[in-house]
Amino acid sequence: MSEEKIRLGGMALPNGVLVHGPTAWACAIRREDGTLEVVSARKRLLASRVTSPLLRGPARIVEALALLPQVKRRLPGAKLPMQSPRVIASMVGVALAVKGIRDSQRLRPAAQELLAGLLSFAPAALALRGSELAAYHGAEHISIGTYEHGPGATKEHERCGGHLVGPLVLTSAAGNILAGLAPERARHQARAVAQLGALAASTEIFGWMTRHPSHPVAQALSRPGHELQHRLSTAEPSEEQLEVAEAALAACLALELDHGAAAGS
């Protein structure tokens, strides 16, 4: 068996943890009666096959989102963060606020885009605040961190998607400012292209940040994400929540290792 660590990602749920690797995923939840339920399966969409710098970042996002319907079919008891009525209401509120900011005549374009970018993270922050979701997020980080680095892992993880906040706000703002220079009839299409470009650029920057964690620029860009994790998006999990995260990780690794063994035979 290879000693090389398999690259894992994850997603916290209000009642469990989803862990995914290059080819497989597993989800574990704590049911209302206290029992643990775990399912695992192969991925249907593999972002690792996309090599274009423009497309591989968005492909990773699409891959992760494509897992959610599959998880719900296999594990109906899994709760998704976006199922919360207050999160849905906040998404509507943010959309209206962003429109108001962009229609404002009192703000310069750069200020409009920076404020709109920061506001776009409000629904995620609301979903995490004061809920078990933050604790399961911490459990996800500790379980993956322990697998990667050994005992002593904390609730903050260097590859958390929260570290995309800094790069994404800056690249989205820059892209939308440029899109605003397009003719009125083409502005909506220009904004769509700008968002795709911002997502692609942000994920490439994020990859560079994880490869050069000691670089001053990487540290500056990761600071907002670290503060977000430390102060809001993660909480110290209970032993029961850690058990859920570890069960998901173990089930995902079992499928990944089985795939590796089959590929090597």
Salt bridges, closest charged atoms under 4 A:
GLU37 OE1 - ARG31 NE 3.27
GLU63 OE1 - LYS43 NZ 2.91
ASP103 OD2 - LYS99 NZ 2.85
GLU113 OE1 - ARG102 NH2 2.97
GLU113 OE2 - ARG191 NH1 3.46
GLU148 OE1 - HIS149 NE2 3.75
GLU148 OE1 - HIS157 NE2 2.77
GLU148 OE2 - ARG159 NH2 2.68
GLU156 OE2 - LYS155 NZ 2.90
GLU156 OE2 - HIS230 ND1 3.26
GLU158 OE2 - HIS149 NE2 3.01
GLU158 OE1 - HIS157 ND1 3.88
GLU184 OE1 - ARG187 NH1 3.02
GLU204 OE2 - ARG56 NE 2.65
GLU227 OE2 - ARG223 NH2 2.92
GLU227 OE1 - ARG231 NE 2.56
GLU243 OE1 - ARG30 NH2 2.81
ASP258 OD2 - ARG42 NH2 3.25
